[in-house]
Amino acid sequence: MLVSIYMPTKNRLESMKAAVDSVLQQTYENIELIVVDDASTDGTAEYLRGLSAVDSRVRFFRNDVSKGACNARNIAIKASNGAFVTGLDDDDEFANNHISALVDFWEFLTKYSNAQFSCIYTQCLMRDKDIFTESLKNTRVVYSDLFKTNYVGNQIFAPRSHFVEAGLFDEQMPAWQDLEFFFRVLKKFGPARLLDLHTYIFDITPRPDRISVGQKAKILRACERMTQLHAIDDSKSAQRLLLQVHADHYGFPITIDDLFRFSKKGFWHRGYILILYKYLRGKFKR
């Protein structure tokens, strides 16, 4: 059974090389790696062109003009030949048993579980330079859980048809692209199930190009689009999405404008109480 791995990349030549190597070193051999270069200027295209010429498992596409990570992912998924698809970011890595463990777990669930499920996600080893910490994810996620937080992470393993029939990644999302796409997959095909192994190495080293660093306006635009798509008539869910904007890992200060934004979704929901508490706590700390 062929498994396709998609990887968008832009101007991260060295970390991308490590990511690619981690795929090519998989114990599961029946794979294809599809890398889409989103108009890099650092030698990425030359490296991938050379690699794809000598390793038939590697396929390479390039955007001459940058169109964003979602566009790159969609190019790769549309071009994929695998029965199953998963992804890898260009600054992350797979443990060498990642794909084999996913395939085995899917076959196990298919054979022995009577419950419907849409996809598999794994635990992560979160890497901050040379320090590693283990994720503690829930064993099962339904689509409504994603209003509270992205319990899945940044990658899923699923039949190619699930990616395509869910509509692929929304290229208009300025952030939260994974969250919004997973919402559609889980809503259409059923809950996600956890493979309780730390086989995905997720880089969390602080870096200026990360969306979460000082880009509150972009996160708010993503929240608004997510609300329009999935919570337009549900103020409680809309507040839950707004609470994600103010999650501790972003570190955005809460302002009067934020309180007003929450109040428009309703004063008495738990979300408004929580955001008011965070605002007052920040005021008293100053």
C-alpha positions in Angstrom: 0.0 0.0 0.0 1.5 3.3 -1.2 1.6 6.2 1.4 2.1 9.7 0.1 3.8 12.3 2.3 3.3 16.0 1.3 5.8 18.7 2.4 5.4 22.4 1.7 8.7 24.4 1.9 10.0 27.9 1.6 13.5 29.1 2.3 14.4 26.5 5.0 17.0 24.6 3.1 18.9 23.0 6.0 15.9 22.0 8.1 14.1 20.8 5.0 17.0 18.5 4.2 16.7 16.9 7.6 12.9 16.6 7.2 13.4 14.9 3.8 16.0 12.5 5.2 13.7 11.5 8.0 11.1 10.4 5.4 13.6 8.6 3.2 14.8 6.7 6.2 11.4 5.2 7.0 11.2 1.5 7.7 8.0 1.4 5.7 9.3 1.4 2.1 6.3 1.9 -0.1 6.2 5.7 0.1 6.3 8.8 -2.1 7.5 12.2 -0.9 6.0 15.1 -2.7 7.7 18.4 -1.9 6.3 21.7 -3.1 8.7 24.6 -3.1 6.8 27.8 -2.6 9.2 30.2 -4.5 12.3 29.7 -2.4 15.4 31.7 -3.1 17.9 29.7 -1.0 18.9 26.8 -3.2 15.9 24.7 -2.3 14.8 24.1 -5.9 18.2 23.0 -7.0 18.6 20.6 -4.1 15.1 19.0 -4.7 15.6 18.9 -8.5 18.8 16.9 -8.0 17.4 14.6 -5.3 14.3 13.8 -7.3 16.5 12.9 -10.3 18.3 10.2 -8.3 15.6 9.0 -5.9 12.3 7.9 -7.6 10.5 8.2 -4.2 10.9 12.0 -4.3 8.7 14.2 -6.5 9.2 17.9 -6.8 6.9 20.8 -7.7 7.7 24.5 -7.6 5.7 27.8 -7.4 7.6 30.6 -9.2 5.5 33.0 -7.2 4.8 32.3 -3.5 1.2 31.2 -3.0 1.3 30.0 0.6 1.6 26.7 2.5 -2.0 25.7 1.9 -1.6 26.0 -1.9 1.6 24.0 -1.7 -0.1 21.2 0.3 -3.0 21.1 -2.1 -0.7 20.8 -5.1 1.0 17.8 -3.5 -2.2 16.1 -2.4 -3.8 16.5 -5.8 -0.7 15.0 -7.4 -0.4 12.1 -4.9 -0.8 8.5 -5.9 -1.0 6.9 -2.5 -4.0 5.2 -1.0 -3.2 7.1 2.2 -1.8 10.6 2.7 0.0 12.3 5.6 2.1 15.4 5.9 5.4 16.7 7.3 6.4 20.4 7.8 9.8 21.4 6.5 11.2 22.1 10.0 9.9 18.8 11.6 11.0 15.2 11.3 9.6 11.7 11.5 10.9 8.9 13.7 12.0 6.1 11.4 9.0 3.9 12.3 6.4 6.7 11.9 4.7 5.5 8.7 4.9 1.8 9.5 3.2 2.5 12.9 0.5 4.5 11.3 -0.2 1.9 8.7 -0.3 -0.9 11.3 -2.6 1.1 13.6 -5.0 1.9 10.8 -5.2 -1.8 9.8 -5.7 -2.7 13.5 -8.6 -0.2 13.9 -10.2 -1.3 10.7 -10.1 -5.0 11.7 -10.9 -4.8 15.4 -12.8 -1.5 16.1 -16.5 -1.2 15.4 -16.4 2.6 15.9 -16.3 4.9 13.0 -13.1 7.0 12.6 -11.8 9.5 10.0 -8.1 9.7 10.6 -5.1 9.0 12.9 -2.9 11.5 14.7 0.1 10.8 16.8 1.8 12.1 19.9 4.7 14.5 19.3 8.2 15.0 20.6 8.3 18.8 20.9 11.8 20.1 20.2 13.1 23.5 21.5 16.7 23.5 20.4 18.1 20.5 22.3 15.3 20.1 24.8 12.5 17.6 24.1 9.2 17.3 25.8 6.4 14.7 25.1 2.9 15.7 24.2 -0.1 14.3 26.1 -2.9 14.3 23.6 -6.5 13.0 24.0 -7.1 9.5 22.7 -10.1 10.6 20.6 -11.2 13.9 19.1 -14.6 14.8 17.6 -15.1 17.9 15.4 -16.8 19.9 18.1 -13.8 19.5 20.4 -11.8 21.7 17.9 -13.8 24.8 18.9 -11.9 24.7 22.2 -8.4 23.9 20.9 -6.6 21.9 18.2 -6.3 18.6 20.0 -5.1 16.9 16.9 -1.9 18.8 16.2 -0.5 19.7 12.7 -0.8 16.4 10.8 -3.2 13.5 10.2 -3.0 10.2 8.4 -6.0 9.3 6.4 -7.2 7.8 3.1 -6.5 10.2 0.2 -10.2 10.3 -0.5 -10.8 11.9 2.9 -8.5 14.8 2.1 -10.1 15.3 -1.3 -13.7 14.9 -0.4 -13.3 17.2 2.7 -12.2 19.9 0.2 -8.4 20.1 0.9 -6.9 23.0 2.7 -8.6 26.4 2.6 -6.1 28.7 0.8 -7.9 31.8 2.2 -7.1 31.0 5.8 -4.4 33.4 7.1 -3.7 31.0 10.0 -5.3 28.0 11.7 -5.2 26.2 8.4 -4.8 22.8 10.0 -7.5 23.4 12.6 -10.1 24.4 9.9 -9.2 21.5 7.6 -9.4 18.9 10.5 -12.8 20.3 11.5 -14.1 19.5 8.1 -12.5 16.0 8.0 -13.8 15.0 11.4 -17.3 16.4 10.8 -17.6 14.6 7.5 -16.0 11.2 8.3 -16.1 10.9 12.1 -13.7 11.2 15.1 -9.9 11.1 14.9 -8.1 8.4 16.8 -4.7 8.7 18.6 -1.7 6.5 17.9 -0.1 6.8 21.3 3.5 6.9 20.1 5.8 9.9 20.0 6.9 9.4 16.4 6.5 13.0 15.1 9.2 15.5 16.1 7.7 18.9 16.2 10.0 21.9 16.2 8.8 24.7 18.6 12.0 26.7 18.7 11.1 30.4 18.8 11.5 32.0 15.3 10.5 35.3 13.8 8.5 33.7 11.0 6.2 31.7 13.2 2.5 32.9 13.0 2.2 32.9 16.8 4.9 35.6 17.3 3.4 39.1 17.3 0.8 38.5 14.7 -2.5 39.0 16.6 -4.3 40.6 13.7 -3.6 37.5 11.5 -4.9 35.2 14.2 -8.0 37.3 14.6 -8.7 37.2 10.9 -8.3 33.4 11.0 -10.7 33.2 13.9 -13.3 35.4 12.1 -13.1 33.2 9.0 -13.4 30.0 11.0 -16.4 31.6 12.8 -18.1 32.5 9.5 -17.5 29.0 8.1 -18.4 27.0 11.1 -20.1 29.0 13.9 -22.0 31.8 12.3 -25.2 31.1 14.3 -23.5 29.6 17.4 -22.3 32.3 19.7 -21.0 29.8 22.3 -18.7 28.1 19.7 -17.7 31.6 18.4 -16.5 32.5 21.9 -14.6 29.3 22.2 -12.8 30.2 19.0 -12.0 33.6 20.3 -10.6 32.1 23.5 -8.1 30.2 21.3 -6.8 33.6 20.1 -5.9 34.3 23.7 -4.4 30.9 24.5 -1.3 31.2 26.7 1.1 30.0 24.0 0.3 33.1 21.9 0.8 35.5 24.8 -1.3 38.3 23.3 -2.3 41.0 25.9 -6.1 41.4 26.3 -7.5 44.8 25.5 -10.8 46.7 25.8 -11.3 45.9 22.1 -11.0 42.2 22.9 -13.7 42.5 25.7 -16.0 44.3 23.2 -15.4 41.6 20.6 -16.4 38.9 23.2 -19.4 40.9 24.3 -20.8 40.8 20.8 -21.0 37.0 21.1 -22.9 37.2 24.4 -22.1 38.4 27.9 -23.1 35.3 29.9 -21.2 32.5 28.2 -18.3 31.0 30.0 -16.0 32.4 27.4 -16.8 36.0 28.3 -16.2 35.4 32.0 -12.8 33.8 31.3 -11.6 36.6 29.0 -12.8 39.2 31.6 -10.9 37.4 34.3 -7.7 37.3 32.1 -8.1 41.0 31.4 -8.5 42.0 35.1 -5.6 39.7 36.0 -3.4 41.4 33.5 -4.4 44.8 34.8 -3.6 44.0 38.4 -0.2 42.5 37.5 1.0 45.8 36.0 
